[in-house]
Amino acid sequence: MGRGRKTRRELARGGTGPARRLNETLGAWPGVRITPQFGRWGYFLGQSLFACFPLRDKDRDLWIRLSKDDQKKALADPRIRPHRRFGARGWIELDVEEPRDLARALRWLRRAYGGAEPTTEP
């Protein structure tokens, strides 16, 4: 069997740009697990995925899963849009380009985190 693939530098560093700031912030929240998957950072509480952010520094679309009521409130902001495929399941998208975008994103991430159901692992 051959050697395994080397870990990409940005994965080893925990991301770059806004991804790094998100990973540092969300990683400090109780019970949050951050895992790279399908080209995105996946943010989990137990087994519940509550948000995703791209690994690539040039992509900036944060996906957040909200309750239906919170999704409706979030979509009142013109900078937030329903997720292109999973909007019917409560997912929204917003771009995180600048530090002020991060503050807005954290507001909705706290709601998603609060609404995620932590499941215990055996």
DRENPA-3360 file (N, C-alpha, C; in nm, 2 decimals, always signed):
BEGIN
1 = MGRGRKTR = +0.08/-0.12/+0.00/+0.00/+0.00/+0.00/+0.09/+0.12/+0.00 ~ +0.05/+0.22/-0.08/+0.13/+0.35/-0.09/+0.11/+0.44/+0.03 ~ +0.19/+0.54/+0.03/+0.18/+0.64/+0.14/+0.06/+0.72/+0.12 ~ +0.01/+0.77/+0.23/-0.11/+0.86/+0.23/-0.08/+0.99/+0.17 ~ -0.19/+1.06/+0.14/-0.17/+1.20/+0.08/-0.13/+1.29/+0.19 ~ -0.04/+1.39/+0.16/+0.00/+1.49/+0.26/-0.11/+1.58/+0.29 ~ -0.11/+1.63/+0.41/-0.21/+1.73/+0.45/-0.18/+1.86/+0.39 ~ -0.28/+1.92/+0.33/-0.26/+2.05/+0.27/-0.22/+2.15/+0.37;
9 = RELARGGT = -0.14/+2.25/+0.34/-0.09/+2.35/+0.44/-0.21/+2.42/+0.50 ~ -0.30/+2.46/+0.42/-0.41/+2.54/+0.48/-0.50/+2.46/+0.58 ~ -0.51/+2.33/+0.55/-0.58/+2.24/+0.65/-0.50/+2.24/+0.78 ~ -0.37/+2.22/+0.77/-0.28/+2.21/+0.89/-0.29/+2.34/+0.97 ~ -0.30/+2.45/+0.90/-0.30/+2.58/+0.97/-0.44/+2.62/+1.02 ~ -0.54/+2.54/+0.99/-0.68/+2.57/+1.03/-0.74/+2.67/+0.94 ~ -0.70/+2.68/+0.81/-0.76/+2.78/+0.72/-0.68/+2.91/+0.71 ~ -0.73/+2.99/+0.61/-0.67/+3.12/+0.60/-0.78/+3.22/+0.58;
17 = GPARRLNE = -0.75/+3.35/+0.60/-0.84/+3.46/+0.59/-0.96/+3.44/+0.68 ~ -1.08/+3.46/+0.63/-1.20/+3.45/+0.71/-1.22/+3.31/+0.76 ~ -1.18/+3.21/+0.69/-1.20/+3.07/+0.74/-1.12/+3.05/+0.87 ~ -1.00/+3.11/+0.88/-0.92/+3.09/+1.00/-0.99/+3.16/+1.12 ~ -1.05/+3.28/+1.09/-1.12/+3.35/+1.20/-1.24/+3.28/+1.24 ~ -1.32/+3.22/+1.15/-1.43/+3.14/+1.18/-1.39/+3.02/+1.26 ~ -1.29/+2.95/+1.21/-1.25/+2.83/+1.28/-1.20/+2.86/+1.42 ~ -1.13/+2.96/+1.44/-1.08/+3.00/+1.58/-1.20/+3.03/+1.67;
25 = TLGAWPGV = -1.30/+3.11/+1.62/-1.41/+3.15/+1.70/-1.50/+3.03/+1.73 ~ -1.54/+2.96/+1.62/-1.64/+2.85/+1.65/-1.57/+2.73/+1.72 ~ -1.44/+2.71/+1.70/-1.37/+2.61/+1.77/-1.37/+2.63/+1.92 ~ -1.39/+2.75/+1.97/-1.39/+2.78/+2.11/-1.53/+2.76/+2.17 ~ -1.63/+2.74/+2.09/-1.76/+2.71/+2.14/-1.77/+2.57/+2.19 ~ -1.84/+2.55/+2.31/-1.85/+2.41/+2.36/-1.91/+2.31/+2.27 ~ -1.85/+2.20/+2.25/-1.90/+2.09/+2.17/-1.89/+2.10/+2.02 ~ -1.83/+2.21/+1.97/-1.82/+2.22/+1.83/-1.70/+2.15/+1.77;
33 = RITPQFGR = -1.72/+2.07/+1.67/-1.62/+2.00/+1.60/-1.61/+2.05/+1.46 ~ -1.49/+2.08/+1.41/-1.47/+2.13/+1.28/-1.39/+2.03/+1.19 ~ -1.45/+2.00/+1.08/-1.40/+1.89/+1.00/-1.40/+1.93/+0.85 ~ -1.29/+1.92/+0.78/-1.29/+1.95/+0.63/-1.37/+1.83/+0.56 ~ -1.46/+1.87/+0.47/-1.53/+1.77/+0.40/-1.58/+1.84/+0.27 ~ -1.57/+1.77/+0.16/-1.62/+1.81/+0.03/-1.58/+1.95/-0.01 ~ -1.46/+1.99/+0.02/-1.41/+2.13/-0.01/-1.46/+2.24/+0.08 ~ -1.51/+2.20/+0.19/-1.56/+2.30/+0.29/-1.53/+2.26/+0.43;
41 = WGYFLGQS = -1.52/+2.36/+0.52/-1.51/+2.33/+0.66/-1.65/+2.30/+0.71 ~ -1.67/+2.19/+0.77/-1.80/+2.16/+0.83/-1.80/+2.18/+0.98 ~ -1.90/+2.26/+1.03/-1.91/+2.29/+1.17/-2.03/+2.21/+1.23 ~ -1.99/+2.12/+1.32/-2.08/+2.03/+1.38/-2.10/+2.05/+1.53 ~ -2.22/+2.02/+1.58/-2.25/+2.01/+1.72/-2.30/+1.87/+1.74 ~ -2.21/+1.79/+1.80/-2.24/+1.64/+1.80/-2.24/+1.59/+1.66 ~ -2.35/+1.53/+1.61/-2.36/+1.48/+1.47/-2.43/+1.58/+1.38 ~ -2.48/+1.70/+1.44/-2.56/+1.79/+1.36/-2.47/+1.89/+1.29;
49 = LFACFPLR = -2.47/+1.90/+1.16/-2.40/+2.00/+1.08/-2.48/+2.13/+1.08 ~ -2.43/+2.24/+1.13/-2.50/+2.36/+1.14/-2.45/+2.47/+1.05 ~ -2.33/+2.45/+0.99/-2.27/+2.55/+0.90/-2.16/+2.49/+0.82 ~ -2.13/+2.56/+0.70/-2.01/+2.52/+0.62/-1.95/+2.64/+0.56 ~ -1.82/+2.64/+0.54/-1.75/+2.75/+0.48/-1.64/+2.69/+0.39 ~ -1.61/+2.75/+0.27/-1.52/+2.69/+0.18/-1.37/+2.69/+0.23 ~ -1.30/+2.58/+0.19/-1.16/+2.57/+0.22/-1.08/+2.67/+0.14 ~ -1.12/+2.69/+0.02/-1.04/+2.78/-0.07/-1.06/+2.92/-0.03;
57 = DKDRDLWI = -0.95/+3.00/-0.02/-0.95/+3.13/+0.03/-1.03/+3.23/-0.07 ~ -1.04/+3.20/-0.19/-1.11/+3.29/-0.28/-1.26/+3.27/-0.28 ~ -1.31/+3.16/-0.22/-1.45/+3.14/-0.21/-1.49/+3.19/-0.07 ~ -1.61/+3.26/-0.06/-1.65/+3.32/+0.06/-1.79/+3.30/+0.10 ~ -1.86/+3.20/+0.05/-2.00/+3.18/+0.08/-2.02/+3.09/+0.20 ~ -2.07/+3.15/+0.31/-2.09/+3.07/+0.43/-2.24/+3.02/+0.42 ~ -2.25/+2.89/+0.45/-2.38/+2.83/+0.45/-2.42/+2.80/+0.60 ~ -2.54/+2.84/+0.64/-2.58/+2.82/+0.78/-2.72/+2.76/+0.78;
65 = RLSKDDQK = -2.74/+2.66/+0.87/-2.88/+2.60/+0.88/-2.95/+2.66/+1.00 ~ -3.07/+2.71/+0.97/-3.15/+2.78/+1.07/-3.29/+2.72/+1.08 ~ -3.36/+2.75/+1.19/-3.50/+2.71/+1.20/-3.57/+2.79/+1.09 ~ -3.69/+2.74/+1.06/-3.77/+2.81/+0.96/-3.80/+2.96/+1.00 ~ -3.83/+2.98/+1.13/-3.85/+3.12/+1.17/-3.73/+3.21/+1.16 ~ -3.61/+3.15/+1.20/-3.49/+3.23/+1.19/-3.45/+3.25/+1.05 ~ -3.48/+3.15/+0.96/-3.44/+3.17/+0.82/-3.53/+3.28/+0.76 ~ -3.65/+3.29/+0.80/-3.74/+3.40/+0.75/-3.68/+3.54/+0.79;
73 = KALADPRI = -3.64/+3.55/+0.92/-3.58/+3.67/+0.97/-3.45/+3.71/+0.90 ~ -3.37/+3.60/+0.88/-3.24/+3.63/+0.81/-3.26/+3.68/+0.67 ~ -3.36/+3.62/+0.60/-3.38/+3.65/+0.46/-3.44/+3.80/+0.44 ~ -3.47/+3.86/+0.55/-3.51/+4.00/+0.54/-3.40/+4.09/+0.51 ~ -3.27/+4.04/+0.54/-3.15/+4.12/+0.50/-3.12/+4.09/+0.36 ~ -3.11/+4.19/+0.27/-3.08/+4.17/+0.13/-2.94/+4.11/+0.10 ~ -2.85/+4.10/+0.20/-2.72/+4.04/+0.18/-2.72/+3.89/+0.20 ~ -2.84/+3.84/+0.25/-2.85/+3.70/+0.28/-2.95/+3.64/+0.18;
81 = RPHRRFGA = -2.92/+3.52/+0.13/-3.01/+3.46/+0.03/-3.03/+3.31/+0.07 ~ -3.14/+3.25/+0.02/-3.16/+3.11/+0.05/-3.06/+3.03/-0.02 ~ -3.02/+2.92/+0.04/-2.92/+2.83/-0.02/-2.98/+2.78/-0.15 ~ -2.90/+2.77/-0.25/-2.95/+2.73/-0.39/-3.01/+2.59/-0.40 ~ -2.97/+2.50/-0.31/-3.02/+2.37/-0.32/-3.10/+2.33/-0.19 ~ -3.06/+2.38/-0.08/-3.12/+2.34/+0.05/-3.19/+2.45/+0.12 ~ -3.24/+2.55/+0.05/-3.32/+2.66/+0.11/-3.44/+2.61/+0.17 ~ -3.51/+2.51/+0.12/-3.63/+2.45/+0.17/-3.61/+2.38/+0.31;
89 = RGWIELDV = -3.48/+2.35/+0.33/-3.45/+2.28/+0.46/-3.40/+2.38/+0.57 ~ -3.41/+2.51/+0.54/-3.37/+2.61/+0.64/-3.23/+2.67/+0.62 ~ -3.16/+2.63/+0.51/-3.02/+2.67/+0.49/-3.02/+2.81/+0.42 ~ -2.93/+2.90/+0.46/-2.91/+3.03/+0.40/-2.76/+3.04/+0.36 ~ -2.74/+3.14/+0.27/-2.60/+3.17/+0.23/-2.57/+3.32/+0.25 ~ -2.45/+3.35/+0.29/-2.41/+3.49/+0.30/-2.26/+3.49/+0.27 ~ -2.22/+3.60/+0.21/-2.07/+3.61/+0.18/-2.00/+3.68/+0.29 ~ -1.88/+3.62/+0.33/-1.80/+3.68/+0.43/-1.67/+3.73/+0.37;
97 = EEPRDLAR = -1.67/+3.86/+0.34/-1.56/+3.92/+0.27/-1.47/+4.01/+0.36 ~ -1.54/+4.08/+0.46/-1.47/+4.17/+0.54/-1.50/+4.14/+0.69 ~ -1.43/+4.20/+0.78/-1.45/+4.18/+0.92/-1.60/+4.21/+0.97 ~ -1.66/+4.31/+0.91/-1.80/+4.34/+0.95/-1.89/+4.23/+0.90 ~ -1.86/+4.16/+0.79/-1.94/+4.05/+0.75/-1.93/+3.94/+0.85 ~ -1.82/+3.92/+0.91/-1.80/+3.82/+1.01/-1.89/+3.84/+1.13 ~ -1.90/+3.96/+1.17/-1.99/+4.00/+1.29/-2.13/+3.96/+1.26 ~ -2.18/+3.99/+1.14/-2.32/+3.96/+1.10/-2.33/+3.80/+1.09;
105 = ALRWLRRA = -2.23/+3.74/+1.04/-2.24/+3.59/+1.03/-2.24/+3.53/+1.16 ~ -2.16/+3.58/+1.26/-2.16/+3.52/+1.39/-2.30/+3.53/+1.46 ~ -2.37/+3.63/+1.43/-2.51/+3.65/+1.49/-2.59/+3.53/+1.44 ~ -2.59/+3.50/+1.32/-2.67/+3.38/+1.27/-2.61/+3.25/+1.30 ~ -2.48/+3.24/+1.31/-2.41/+3.12/+1.35/-2.45/+3.08/+1.50 ~ -2.46/+3.18/+1.59/-2.51/+3.16/+1.72/-2.65/+3.10/+1.73 ~ -2.73/+3.15/+1.64/-2.87/+3.10/+1.63/-2.87/+2.95/+1.58 ~ -2.79/+2.93/+1.48/-2.78/+2.79/+1.43/-2.72/+2.69/+1.53;
113 = YGGAEPTT = -2.62/+2.74/+1.60/-2.56/+2.66/+1.71/-2.66/+2.63/+1.82 ~ -2.74/+2.73/+1.85/-2.84/+2.71/+1.96/-2.95/+2.62/+1.91 ~ -2.98/+2.61/+1.78/-3.08/+2.53/+1.73/-3.04/+2.39/+1.69 ~ -2.90/+2.37/+1.69/-2.85/+2.23/+1.65/-2.87/+2.14/+1.77 ~ -2.91/+2.02/+1.74/-2.93/+1.92/+1.85/-2.81/+1.83/+1.86 ~ -2.74/+1.85/+1.97/-2.62/+1.77/+1.99/-2.66/+1.63/+2.02 ~ -2.61/+1.53/+1.95/-2.63/+1.39/+1.97/-2.51/+1.33/+2.03 ~ -2.53/+1.24/+2.13/-2.42/+1.18/+2.19/-2.37/+1.07/+2.11;
121 = EP = -2.24/+1.05/+2.10/-2.18/+0.95/+2.03/-2.16/+0.83/+2.12 ~ -2.17/+0.71/+2.07/-2.16/+0.59/+2.16/-2.02/+0.57/+2.20;
% end
